[in-house]
């Protein structure tokens, strides 16, 4: 799995496509949030086209266990995919990760624009 940490924008970008298996994704992601718990409060962009087909509910439960303190302000994870059913899984994730919304976009630029719109809306409150 490859990733980029954009300190200035406070966005973590993950490429799950290069990871291979869900076990490798879980191991790498748990390692990241263990090493950098502050990332749990950041917005994330997750490239997952095509999505690994071996991910299970147990993988998500293990990630949720390793997750840090919920952010003070709602953060988002934007999955970049053309999978029309991933929004169902994303909705379930909303309940596993406090103050984090999971959304879907079709490309990385659209994901960044979505994050900026949500940040702008938060600052206007």
C-alpha atoms as an extended CHARMM CRD file, in Angstrom:
* protein
*
       125  EXT
         1         1  UNK       CA              0.0000000000        0.0000000000        0.0000000000  PROA      1               0.0000000000
         2         2  UNK       CA              1.3230000000        3.4020000000       -0.8640000000  PROA      2               0.0000000000
         3         3  UNK       CA              0.3360000000        6.6360000000        0.8450000000  PROA      3               0.0000000000
         4         4  UNK       CA              1.1020000000       10.3310000000        1.0750000000  PROA      4               0.0000000000
         5         5  UNK       CA              0.7660000000       12.5070000000        4.1380000000  PROA      5               0.0000000000
         6         6  UNK       CA             -0.0120000000       16.0960000000        3.1740000000  PROA      6               0.0000000000
         7         7  UNK       CA              0.8960000000       17.9400000000        6.3810000000  PROA      7               0.0000000000
         8         8  UNK       CA             -0.1670000000       21.3420000000        5.0810000000  PROA      8               0.0000000000
         9         9  UNK       CA             -3.6090000000       20.2410000000        3.8390000000  PROA      9               0.0000000000
        10        10  UNK       CA             -4.0050000000       17.6680000000        6.6390000000  PROA      10              0.0000000000
        11        11  UNK       CA             -5.0710000000       15.0080000000        4.1520000000  PROA      11              0.0000000000
        12        12  UNK       CA             -3.9200000000       11.4010000000        4.1120000000  PROA      12              0.0000000000
        13        13  UNK       CA             -4.0220000000        9.7940000000        0.6550000000  PROA      13              0.0000000000
        14        14  UNK       CA             -3.9780000000        5.9920000000        0.5030000000  PROA      14              0.0000000000
        15        15  UNK       CA             -3.6580000000        3.7700000000       -2.5570000000  PROA      15              0.0000000000
        16        16  UNK       CA             -5.2100000000        0.4280000000       -1.6580000000  PROA      16              0.0000000000
        17        17  UNK       CA             -4.8330000000       -0.8880000000       -5.1960000000  PROA      17              0.0000000000
        18        18  UNK       CA             -1.1200000000       -1.4410000000       -4.7380000000  PROA      18              0.0000000000
        19        19  UNK       CA             -1.6160000000       -3.2540000000       -1.4170000000  PROA      19              0.0000000000
        20        20  UNK       CA             -2.9150000000       -6.5510000000       -2.7050000000  PROA      20              0.0000000000
        21        21  UNK       CA             -4.7820000000       -8.1580000000        0.1680000000  PROA      21              0.0000000000
        22        22  UNK       CA             -7.0470000000       -6.7950000000        2.8870000000  PROA      22              0.0000000000
        23        23  UNK       CA             -4.6420000000       -8.2100000000        5.4990000000  PROA      23              0.0000000000
        24        24  UNK       CA             -1.8250000000       -6.0470000000        4.0990000000  PROA      24              0.0000000000
        25        25  UNK       CA             -4.1090000000       -2.9910000000        3.9890000000  PROA      25              0.0000000000
        26        26  UNK       CA             -5.1360000000       -3.5590000000        7.6040000000  PROA      26              0.0000000000
        27        27  UNK       CA             -1.5580000000       -4.0640000000        8.7860000000  PROA      27              0.0000000000
        28        28  UNK       CA             -0.3050000000       -0.9350000000        7.0250000000  PROA      28              0.0000000000
        29        29  UNK       CA             -3.2390000000        1.2420000000        8.1020000000  PROA      29              0.0000000000
        30        30  UNK       CA             -3.0610000000        0.1350000000       11.7390000000  PROA      30              0.0000000000
        31        31  UNK       CA              0.6690000000        0.8480000000       11.6120000000  PROA      31              0.0000000000
        32        32  UNK       CA             -0.0060000000        4.3650000000       10.3150000000  PROA      32              0.0000000000
        33        33  UNK       CA             -2.6150000000        5.2860000000       12.9240000000  PROA      33              0.0000000000
        34        34  UNK       CA             -0.5350000000        3.7300000000       15.6980000000  PROA      34              0.0000000000
        35        35  UNK       CA              2.5350000000        5.7210000000       14.6600000000  PROA      35              0.0000000000
        36        36  UNK       CA              0.5540000000        8.8980000000       13.9000000000  PROA      36              0.0000000000
        37        37  UNK       CA             -2.6840000000        8.9590000000       15.9530000000  PROA      37              0.0000000000
        38        38  UNK       CA             -3.3000000000       12.5370000000       14.7500000000  PROA      38              0.0000000000
        39        39  UNK       CA             -4.1290000000       11.0880000000       11.3130000000  PROA      39              0.0000000000
        40        40  UNK       CA             -7.4070000000        9.8030000000       12.7720000000  PROA      40              0.0000000000
        41        41  UNK       CA             -8.6330000000       13.4150000000       12.9080000000  PROA      41              0.0000000000
        42        42  UNK       CA             -7.5790000000       14.2110000000        9.3280000000  PROA      42              0.0000000000
        43        43  UNK       CA             -9.5650000000       13.8850000000        6.1240000000  PROA      43              0.0000000000
        44        44  UNK       CA             -8.5930000000       10.8580000000        4.0400000000  PROA      44              0.0000000000
        45        45  UNK       CA             -8.7240000000       10.0500000000        0.3370000000  PROA      45              0.0000000000
        46        46  UNK       CA             -8.6530000000        6.3110000000       -0.3520000000  PROA      46              0.0000000000
        47        47  UNK       CA             -8.0450000000        5.0750000000       -3.8910000000  PROA      47              0.0000000000
        48        48  UNK       CA             -9.7300000000        1.6850000000       -4.0960000000  PROA      48              0.0000000000
        49        49  UNK       CA            -10.4240000000        0.9380000000       -7.7280000000  PROA      49              0.0000000000
        50        50  UNK       CA            -10.5990000000       -2.0040000000       -7.9580000000  PROA      50              0.0000000000
        51        51  UNK       CA            -11.5210000000       -2.7980000000       -4.3690000000  PROA      51              0.0000000000
        52        52  UNK       CA             -9.8520000000       -5.7690000000       -2.7170000000  PROA      52              0.0000000000
        53        53  UNK       CA            -12.3620000000       -8.5900000000       -2.6440000000  PROA      53              0.0000000000
        54        54  UNK       CA            -11.1320000000      -10.2410000000        0.5460000000  PROA      54              0.0000000000
        55        55  UNK       CA            -12.0360000000       -7.4850000000        3.0520000000  PROA      55              0.0000000000
        56        56  UNK       CA            -14.2840000000       -8.6480000000        5.8680000000  PROA      56              0.0000000000
        57        57  UNK       CA            -16.1720000000       -7.1670000000        8.7750000000  PROA      57              0.0000000000
        58        58  UNK       CA            -13.3720000000       -8.4890000000       11.0130000000  PROA      58              0.0000000000
        59        59  UNK       CA            -10.8280000000       -6.3320000000        9.1740000000  PROA      59              0.0000000000
        60        60  UNK       CA            -12.9280000000       -3.2530000000        9.8690000000  PROA      60              0.0000000000
        61        61  UNK       CA            -13.4410000000       -4.2240000000       13.5050000000  PROA      61              0.0000000000
        62        62  UNK       CA             -9.6670000000       -4.5240000000       13.9860000000  PROA      62              0.0000000000
        63        63  UNK       CA             -9.1240000000       -1.1180000000       12.3820000000  PROA      63              0.0000000000
        64        64  UNK       CA            -11.8460000000        0.4240000000       14.5540000000  PROA      64              0.0000000000
        65        65  UNK       CA            -10.1460000000       -1.0250000000       17.6610000000  PROA      65              0.0000000000
        66        66  UNK       CA             -6.8420000000        0.5740000000       16.6790000000  PROA      66              0.0000000000
        67        67  UNK       CA             -8.4740000000        3.9180000000       15.8380000000  PROA      67              0.0000000000
        68        68  UNK       CA             -7.5180000000        6.8440000000       18.0140000000  PROA      68              0.0000000000
        69        69  UNK       CA             -9.6210000000        9.3700000000       19.8250000000  PROA      69              0.0000000000
        70        70  UNK       CA            -12.5040000000       10.6650000000       17.6960000000  PROA      70              0.0000000000
        71        71  UNK       CA            -11.7700000000       14.0770000000       16.2090000000  PROA      71              0.0000000000
        72        72  UNK       CA            -13.3660000000       17.1640000000       17.7190000000  PROA      72              0.0000000000
        73        73  UNK       CA            -14.6980000000       18.1120000000       14.2750000000  PROA      73              0.0000000000
        74        74  UNK       CA            -16.1800000000       15.5730000000       11.8760000000  PROA      74              0.0000000000
        75        75  UNK       CA            -13.5950000000       14.2720000000        9.4170000000  PROA      75              0.0000000000
        76        76  UNK       CA            -14.2530000000       12.4940000000        6.1410000000  PROA      76              0.0000000000
        77        77  UNK       CA            -12.9090000000        9.5290000000        4.2760000000  PROA      77              0.0000000000
        78        78  UNK       CA            -13.5600000000        9.7680000000        0.5490000000  PROA      78              0.0000000000
        79        79  UNK       CA            -13.2980000000        6.4850000000       -1.3350000000  PROA      79              0.0000000000
        80        80  UNK       CA            -12.3160000000        6.9310000000       -4.9780000000  PROA      80              0.0000000000
        81        81  UNK       CA            -14.1340000000        4.2190000000       -6.9090000000  PROA      81              0.0000000000
        82        82  UNK       CA            -16.6130000000        3.4540000000       -9.6600000000  PROA      82              0.0000000000
        83        83  UNK       CA            -18.2160000000        0.7310000000       -7.5220000000  PROA      83              0.0000000000
        84        84  UNK       CA            -21.8670000000        1.7520000000       -7.3600000000  PROA      84              0.0000000000
        85        85  UNK       CA            -22.5090000000       -0.3230000000       -4.2250000000  PROA      85              0.0000000000
        86        86  UNK       CA            -19.5860000000        0.8350000000       -2.0800000000  PROA      86              0.0000000000
        87        87  UNK       CA            -21.7520000000        3.6300000000       -0.6590000000  PROA      87              0.0000000000
        88        88  UNK       CA            -23.6210000000        0.9260000000        1.3040000000  PROA      88              0.0000000000
        89        89  UNK       CA            -20.4140000000       -0.2290000000        2.9830000000  PROA      89              0.0000000000
        90        90  UNK       CA            -19.3800000000        3.3970000000        3.5130000000  PROA      90              0.0000000000
        91        91  UNK       CA            -22.6110000000        4.0570000000        5.3920000000  PROA      91              0.0000000000
        92        92  UNK       CA            -21.8970000000        1.1390000000        7.7350000000  PROA      92              0.0000000000
        93        93  UNK       CA            -18.4250000000        2.5740000000        8.3930000000  PROA      93              0.0000000000
        94        94  UNK       CA            -20.0230000000        5.8200000000        9.6000000000  PROA      94              0.0000000000
        95        95  UNK       CA            -21.2710000000        3.8870000000       12.6310000000  PROA      95              0.0000000000
        96        96  UNK       CA            -17.9120000000        2.2500000000       13.3860000000  PROA      96              0.0000000000
        97        97  UNK       CA            -15.8440000000        5.4490000000       13.4230000000  PROA      97              0.0000000000
        98        98  UNK       CA            -17.1550000000        8.2690000000       15.6080000000  PROA      98              0.0000000000
        99        99  UNK       CA            -17.3120000000       11.7190000000       13.9780000000  PROA      99              0.0000000000
       100       100  UNK       CA            -16.1460000000       10.3950000000       10.6060000000  PROA      100             0.0000000000
       101       101  UNK       CA            -18.2490000000       10.4010000000        7.4400000000  PROA      101             0.0000000000
       102       102  UNK       CA            -17.4430000000        7.9960000000        4.5940000000  PROA      102             0.0000000000
       103       103  UNK       CA            -18.2390000000        9.2420000000        1.0970000000  PROA      103             0.0000000000
       104       104  UNK       CA            -17.6910000000        8.1810000000       -2.5180000000  PROA      104             0.0000000000
       105       105  UNK       CA            -16.2420000000       10.0710000000       -5.4950000000  PROA      105             0.0000000000
       106       106  UNK       CA            -15.1180000000        8.8940000000       -8.9190000000  PROA      106             0.0000000000
       107       107  UNK       CA            -11.6890000000       10.5840000000       -9.0350000000  PROA      107             0.0000000000
       108       108  UNK       CA             -9.0970000000       12.1370000000       -6.7470000000  PROA      108             0.0000000000
       109       109  UNK       CA             -9.7360000000       15.7150000000       -7.8710000000  PROA      109             0.0000000000
       110       110  UNK       CA            -13.4390000000       15.3580000000       -7.0800000000  PROA      110             0.0000000000
       111       111  UNK       CA            -12.4900000000       13.9090000000       -3.6880000000  PROA      111             0.0000000000
       112       112  UNK       CA            -10.3100000000       16.9350000000       -2.8920000000  PROA      112             0.0000000000
       113       113  UNK       CA            -13.0900000000       19.3130000000       -3.9670000000  PROA      113             0.0000000000
       114       114  UNK       CA            -15.5480000000       17.4540000000       -1.7350000000  PROA      114             0.0000000000
       115       115  UNK       CA            -13.2000000000       17.7730000000        1.2400000000  PROA      115             0.0000000000
       116       116  UNK       CA            -12.7670000000       21.4890000000        0.5910000000  PROA      116             0.0000000000
       117       117  UNK       CA            -16.5470000000       22.0240000000        0.3380000000  PROA      117             0.0000000000
       118       118  UNK       CA            -17.1250000000       20.2080000000        3.6300000000  PROA      118             0.0000000000
       119       119  UNK       CA            -14.3400000000       22.1600000000        5.3340000000  PROA      119             0.0000000000
       120       120  UNK       CA            -15.7750000000       25.4060000000        4.0180000000  PROA      120             0.0000000000
       121       121  UNK       CA            -19.2440000000       24.4950000000        5.2840000000  PROA      121             0.0000000000
       122       122  UNK       CA            -17.7920000000       23.6360000000        8.7480000000  PROA      122             0.0000000000
       123       123  UNK       CA            -15.9950000000       26.9870000000        8.9920000000  PROA      123             0.0000000000
       124       124  UNK       CA            -19.2030000000       28.8790000000        8.1770000000  PROA      124             0.0000000000
       125       125  UNK       CA            -21.0590000000       27.3890000000       11.1230000000  PROA      125             0.0000000000
